[in-house]
Every structure is written in structure tokens, then in C-alpha cells.
């Protein structure tokens, strides 16, 4: 019974090892597929952001050419707000 039990235990361990290896391989494949689709989605979002950013920059440029004093006033206001926020943190 000793050699036979040892053989059965070895077969069981081998079978268990194959099952675990198969499961890990399956999980790795799913992870690769998920990261690939995430990368594609990120690239699409990046392209959209670049397109919207370019459109916004064009609109801001056009508005600045039409109303330069308002653009300077807005820039001054934003600078003052940033200065106040930064000044409050340093104290």
C-alpha cells in the first residue's frame, strides 16, 4: 500500500499543479487583455482631450484678439487668486 499511495499522491499533486498553472495562465491572459483595452481607451481619451484643448486654445486666442483688455483683467485676477492661495500656505 505504501508505493501505491505514494504514486496516487504524486498523481494528485501533478494534477493539482496543472490545474493551478492553467488557472494562473488564464488570469494572466485576462489581465493582459484588460490592460490592452485600457491602453486603447486611454489613447482615445487622450486624442479627444488634445482635440478639445486645441479647440479651446483657438477660441481663447480669438476672444483675446477681440477683447484684449478683458483678457488682461482675467489673467490679473487669476494671478491674484493664485498669489493669495500660495501666500496663505506659506504662513
N, C-alpha and C positions, 0 to 999 in steps of 0.2 A: 504494500500500500504506500510506502514511502516514495519510491521512484515515480509511481503513477500520480500521487498527489503533487509531487514537485513538478511534473510535466503539466498537469492541469493548471497549477498556479502560474507557471510560466506562460502558458497559452492565454490565460485570463489577463495577465499583466500585458502581454503583447497586444491583445485585442483592445484593452483599455487604452494603451498608448496610442494605437491607431485612431481610436475614437477621439481622444483628446487632440491629437495632431490635426485631424480633419476639422474639428470644431474651431481650433485656433486659426487654421488656414482660411476657413470660411469667414471668420470675424475679420481677419486681415484684409480679405478681398472686399468685404463690405466697407471697411474703413477707407481703403484706397478709392473705392467708387464714390463714397461720400465726400472725401476731400477733393476729388477731381471735380465733382459737380459744384462744390462750394467755390473752387477756384474759378470755374466758368461763370458762376453767378457774380462773384466779386469783380471779375473783369467787365461784365456787362454793367454793373452798377458804377464802376469806375468810368467807363465810357460815357454813361449818362451824366455823371457828375461833371465830367470835363465839358460836355456839350452845354449843360446848363450854366456852368461857370463862364464859359466863353460868351454865351448869350447875355448873361448878367453884366459882364465886363463891358460888352458892346453897348448895352443900354446905359450903364453908368457913364461911359465915355460920351455918349450922345447928350445925355442930360447935363453933364458938366460943361460941354461946349455951349449949350443953350443958356445955362444959368450958372456961370462961374462963381458968383458971389454966394449963392446958396450952398454950392459945393464946399467952398472955403469955410462957411459958417458951420456946416455939418462936421467937417474934418476937425475944426477947432473944438466943437462940442464933444466929439468923441475923444479927442486928446485930453480935454479937461476931465472927463469921466474916468479915463484910464489913469490919469495922474492922481485923482482923488482916491481911487481904489488902491493904487500902488502905495500911496502915501499912508493910508490907513493901516496897511500891513506891516510897514517898517517900524511903526512905533510900538 
